[in-house]
Amino acid sequence: MAQGIDIACLQTRPQAEFSSALDEALPLAEAAVQAGADMIFLPEYCGGLASDGARLVPPVASENSHPVLSAFRDFARSHKVWVLLGSIAVEGPAGKFLNRGYMIDDAGDLRGHYDKIHLFDVEISPSQIYRESDSVCPGTEAVIYDTPWGRIGHTICYDLRFAGLYRTLAKAGADILCCPAAFTKTTGEAHWHVLNRARAIETGCYMVAPCAIGPVPGGGESYGHSLVVNPWGEVVADGGTLPGVVSAHLDLDKVAETRARIPSLTHDRDYAYPGAQKRNIA
């Protein structure tokens, strides 16, 4: 298994339609390939995002006919590159949709998908209210993909606040953890960098976190600052506040080296806490 990988995060702007989302992302993907990327990571709702008050109203299609998924499968196949499609809105049960991301290999084949588990239902302020669960059906399973370079755990946006998910993925063998996002500007300014660094430090994994940048059609704003963080918690790359390509080389030997220095993944202990039985956190 190769111990190094050149990756690129695409820092795209939220777009209201499939067509404009592809017009935004495909030229950046082309530039990433020309720069030598082995794998491309796209943000949450990279297939389109809009809002209507507290409700998210991205363009939605079935998995079999989704134009953004189809376009990136073709892109991966024609350019011989792996693509982590951060997430798109896919038709789901009970009139809701799934916030679903995909791993696409260099033959254009789907290697798996992840449905966002933790939904963004928050009231940041009286004017900033989000109710993702009004329109999204949550996922129930953590996901790891096997690649030629290592194992990649897939999470999405609000998942970043739930440290146990990342610890579970790391203990299941993930070398890289990704968190494609459309993090809000308000919460991003306060928490984005520290949360990504914390998840890398806690797990001894690389964190790869492509984040959308700019206003969301219908209201809201995404933070940008797509990040690559190494297993020691150092920021390797930061996408800043403009659309573009964020490139980095991941030396996966550093995962084992860091975990050998601080082997906290092997140090879990049972403990008791008030009002419940003894339990283990992992």
Stockholm file with secondary structure:
# STOCKHOLM 1.0

chainA/1-282         MAQGIDIACLQTRPQAEFSSALDEALPLAEAAVQAGADMIFLPEYCGGLASDGARLVPPVASENSHPVLSAFRDFARSHKVWVLLGSIAVEGPAGKFLNRGYMIDDAGDLRGHYDKIHLFDVEISPSQIYRESDSVCPGTEAVIYDTPWGRIGHTICYDLRFAGLYRTLAKAGADILCCPAAFTKTTGEAHWHVLNRARAIETGCYMVAPCAIGPVPGGGESYGHSLVVNPWGEVVADGGTLPGVVSAHLDLDKVAETRARIPSLTHDRDYAYPGAQKRNIA
#=GR chainA/1-282 SS CCSEEEEEEEECCCCSSHHHHHHHHHHHHHHHHHTTCSEEECCTTTTCCCEETTEECCCCBCGGGCHHHHHHHHHHHHHTCEEEEEEEEEECSTTCEEEEEEEECTTSCEEEEEECCSCCEEEEETTEEEEGGGTBCCCCCCEEEECSSCEEEECCGGGGGCHHHHHHHHHTTCSEEECCBCCBHHHIIIIIHHHHHHHHHHHTCEEEECBCEEECTTSCEEECCCEEECTTSCEEEECTTSSEEEEEEEETHHHHHHHHHSCGGGCCCCBCCTTSCCBCCC
#=GC SS_cons         CCSEEEEEEEECCCCSSHHHHHHHHHHHHHHHHHTTCSEEECCTTTTCCCEETTEECCCCBCGGGCHHHHHHHHHHHHHTCEEEEEEEEEECSTTCEEEEEEEECTTSCEEEEEECCSCCEEEEETTEEEEGGGTBCCCCCCEEEECSSCEEEECCGGGGGCHHHHHHHHHTTCSEEECCBCCBHHHIIIIIHHHHHHHHHHHTCEEEECBCEEECTTSCEEECCCEEECTTSCEEEECTTSSEEEEEEEETHHHHHHHHHSCGGGCCCCBCCTTSCCBCCC
//
